[in-house]
């Protein structure tokens, strides 16, 4: 983005505030509430700043630290490149839902389309090591929610996150990846191409300084941004004590909706979702279950970036078309009109259980199969 001298000077103050050690998001917000804008903090008389911030922090703010000044210059140079943005709390493109949390970061580093941050979002998160069914669920839900006009937020991680981003990219409303590194660092590296695709239709976002490499303590911070930006959080698969449950817990604390997909009682990756459901999360079996609990998308934003040819109520047909389900699917032919166990189907078709499970989820989401309470699947009755 091109920066005028006035814009660069303004951003310099925001960067200096965000990069001062010891300030943090809560401290920055307190200072801004007292002084108004960052330039007023640095131009204030010593007595007032000492009184508001305390002597040690006031000294850190006034100090002309060479390392901090280098990082400011680096960030301003980075922001002059195409599709690189520094979004502050004062910008109209700052994520509106994120403004409502107490520790909203004063500054976001964004690669991609800055306007993507102001669209209504729903988060899809889950395990880095999901089952095949979990991957299929994440991709299908990401697609269906995006198709219905919701920008899908997730964390660019392996597994569920990557599948949700991938599905959302095909849905029309784009996707936002919130990362636990600097915005100029792609982690994991195998998602570099995915990050490029996300930036083309949506945005890659970080509150961390440029060049920040991955470290365990940074990912809970990232998770709070995912929860804070979103109207709701859907957990696809998660073990107990996983990062996805941290995101869900934060979403609940922020007053957001929490959704969870149930799974087998024997699967460790279902235990986190089952725990959330026991704690009050909405049990969902389709994207429509999620959409029914969310506010109308048009209450909060403009239409999605690419026009949609159908409404959310056409979801089964659209999923069938998008996922290229053949008219004469061998699985459908094997199921027939009588309920059958997946294990029996796998043996009959000579398929691996994981591959079959993923395919059954796609067929179920597309309305071509029904799953009974005992786990058996059956063709739905003909209409009419």
N, C-alpha and C positions, 0 to 999 in steps of 0.2 A: 504494500500500500504506500502511496506517496504521503509524505508528512510535511506540512508547512512548518516554518520555524515556531509558530505559536503552538501547534499540536505537539511538536517534539519537546518543547519546553514543558508543556503540561504533563506529557507522559513521563518526562524525566522526574518530575516531583512524585508521581504515582509509583514509579519504579523505586525511587529512593525510599519511600515509605515502606513498600512491600519487601525490599531487600535489607532493611535494617534489622540486624539480629535482635531478638527479644520482643519485637512488636507483635507479630502474628496477626491473624485475621480479627480476633476479638479486640486486641489492643488498637489495631488500625481503625476499626469501626468506632471505638470510643473516642479516639482522637478526632476523627472526622465529624462526629456528632458535636464535639466541642468547638472545632475550628472551621468546619465547613468543607474546604477542599485542601488537598495536600500542600499547595504552595503557601497557604496561610499558616500551616504548622511550622514550616521552615523559615517563614518570615516573621514569626511571632517573637515577642520579647522573651528573654530568658526566664523571667519570673513566672509567667503564666504557663509555659511549657513544663517547667520544673514542677509546678503545682499539679498539673493535670497528669503528666506522665511519670513523675518521680525523677529524682536527680540522675540515676544511672541511665535510664532509658532516654531521658532528655539529652544527656551527653552523647549517647550513641546516635541519636537523630542529628545532632548538630555536627558531629565529627565528619570530616571529609576523608573517609576511608578510601584508600586507593583501590583496593580490591572491589569494593562496592561500585565505585565510579567506573571501573572497567566493565563490570557486568551491566551497568546501565547503558554504556556506550554500545556494548555488544547487542543488547536487546533492541535498542533503537535502530541499529543497522539491520538487524534481523527483520524488524517490523517494516522496513522499506521494501522488502521483497514481495513479489506478487503472492496474494493469498495468505500472507502472514499478518496477524492482527494482535494488538494489545487492547483488550476490552476491560474498561474500568467500571467500578460501581456507578459512575456517573453517566455511562453510555446507555443509550436506548436499547442496544443489542445485548446488554447483560441479561443472562437468563432470568426471567421474571420470578419463577418459583424459587430460585436460589437466593434472591434478595430477602426471602422470608426467614432464612435461618440465621441464627445469632453469629455464627462464625463464617459467614460468606467471605471468600477471599477478596481483597481490594482490587486484584488484578488477575486477569486470565490471559494466558498465551494461547492463541488459536491459529490452527492451520486449516484453511478451507474457506467456507462460506460463513461469514460472521452472522448473517441473518438467520442461519440455522439455529442459533442459540435461543432465539426468541419464539420459536415454534413450540407448541405443546408437546411434551415428551412423556413417554412411558418407558421404564427401564426393564430390561430382560437380562437376568444374571444367573449364574450357576457354576457348576463344577468345571475345573480345568481338565478333568479326566472323566467325562461323562460316558454313559452307555450310548450305543448307537441310537436307541430310542430318544435319549436326551438330546443328542445332536439334531435328530429329525424334528423333535418338538421345538427346539430353539429356533431353527430355521423357519419352520412353518408358522409359528407364532410371530416371529419377527416380520415375516412377509405379510401376514394377515393384518397385524396392527398397523404397519406402514401403509398397506393398501387402504385401510380405513382412515388414513390421514394423520396418524400419530408418528412423530419422529421417535425412533427407538434409540434409547441411550444404553450403553454398556461400556465395558472396561477394556476392550481390545485383547483380552487374555485368550489363551488357547481354550478349546472346548466350547462350552455354551456361549460365551461372549462372542467368539468369532463367528459361530453359526448364526446367532441372532443378528449381528451386523450384516452378514452375507444375505440372509433372508430379507432384511429391511431394505437393503440396496435395490432389491428387485420390486419393492412394493410401491414406490412413488413418493413417499414423504421423507426419504433419506434417513440417516442415522448419525448419531454423535458418539464418538469414542472419548471417554474421559480416561486419561492415562496417569499412572503413578510415577512418571519420569518427566524430564523436560519435554516440551512439545517437539523438540528437534531430535529426540531419541526414540526410536521405534523398538518397543519391547513387547512380545518376543520378536526377534529379528525376522522370523519366518512370516510375520504378518505385515511386512513392509508393503507388499503389493496391496493388501487389504486396506492399510492405512491410506494409501494413495487414492484408492477408490472411494473411501469414506470422505476424504477431503474434497473430492470432486463434487459430491452431492450433498455433503453435510459438513462436519467439522471434527477435528481432533483437538482436544482441549486439555490444558494442564494449568494448575496454579503454581507449579514448581519452576524455579529458575531454569533457563536454558542450560543444557549440558548435564542436567541432573540424571545420574544413572540409577537403575532400579535398586531399591533397598526395601527390606520387609516393612519397616515402619511407615513407608510412604503410601502403601496400598489402602490401609484404613482411611487415610485422608482422602484418597481418590474415591473410595466407596461412599463417603459422606456427600461428595459432590454429585455422584450419580443419583443418590437418593434425593438430594436437595433440588436438583434440576427437574425432577420428574413428578408427575401427578400420582403415579403409582409404580410399584416395583413387583415384577413377576419373577419368582424363583422357580427355575425349571428342575434342576436336580442339585442337591447339596448335602454334603455330609454334616454331621453335628460339629459345631465349633468352626465352621468354614467362614471364609470372607464374605460369602453371599449372605449368610445369616447376619453378619455385621451390617451389611447394606440394608437388609430387611428391618433390622432393629432400629437403625437410624431413620429409615422411612417412617416407621411407626411413631418414633419420637417427634418427627417433623409433621405428623398429622396426615401422612400420605397413605393411600391404600396399599395393602400388601396382599399379593396373590401367590398361591403355591399350587403346583401340579402334583397330585398324589402318585405314588408308585407302589411297587411290590413291598410288602412288609419285610421281605428277606433281603432287600437291597440296602447296603449302607448309604447309597446316594439318595435314597428316599427318606431317610430318617430326619434330615434337616427340614424338608418340606412338611413331613408329618408333624414335627414339633411346631412349626409355624402355624399349621392348621389348628392344632390343639390350643394355641395361644390366641386364636382369633383371625388368622389370615383367611382370605376367601379361597375356598377350594374351587379350582377351575379345570374344566375339561376341554374348553374350546376358547378361541379368541373372542367370541361373542360374550362369553362369561366375563371376560376382562372389560370389554367395551361397555357392557351394561352397567358397570360400577364406576366408570369414568365420566367426567362432565362432557357435554357435547364439544367436539373439537372446535367448531366454529364460534363457540363462546369466547375463545381465547386467541384465535389467530386467523391468518389468511389461509387460503387453500394451499395444498402441498405444491411442491415445486413442479411436479409433472402432473398433468391432468389425469383424473381417474375416469374410467369408462363405466364404472359401476359403483354401487354403494356397498357399505359393509355388510348389508344383508345378503349380498350375492357371494359371500365368502366361499362356501363350499364349491360353487361352480368355478370361481376364480382360482382357487387352490388346485382344482383338478386340471385346469388349463395350464397354470404356471408350472406345476410340478410334472407335467407331461405324463399323466396317467393314461395308459393305453386302454382302449375300449374293451379289449378281451384280455384282461390281466389274469395270469395263471393263478394268482392267489385268490382272486375273486371266484374263478371257476372251481377251485378246490374247496372253497368255503361252502358254496351253495346256500340253501335256506335253512340248514340245520346247524345249531351251535357246535363249534369244534374248538378244542384246546390248541393253543399255539404250538405246543410241543408236538402234537399229532400232525399239525400242518407242516412243521419243519421237517419231520421224518418223511412225510408223503412227498414233499417237493424237493427233498434233498438240499435244503438251505441251512446255513448256519443260523442258530437261534437269534444271535444279535442282528444279523441282516434282516431276518424275517420280522423281528420286533420293530425295527426302524420302519420297514415298509408298511406294517400294520398301522403304525401311528399316522403315517401319511394318508393311507386309505380311510382311516377313521376321521381325521380332520377334514377330509374332502367329502365326507358324507357317504362314502361307498361301503363302509362297514360299521357295525355297532359292536361295542364291547360290553358284555354282560358283567354283573357284579362278581361272578365267580371266575372272571378272567377269560371266559370263552368268547369267541367272536362269531358274528353271524351277519349275513346280508340283510339290510333293512327291507321291510316289506315294500312291495311296489306301490307307487302313489296312484290313487284313483281306483 
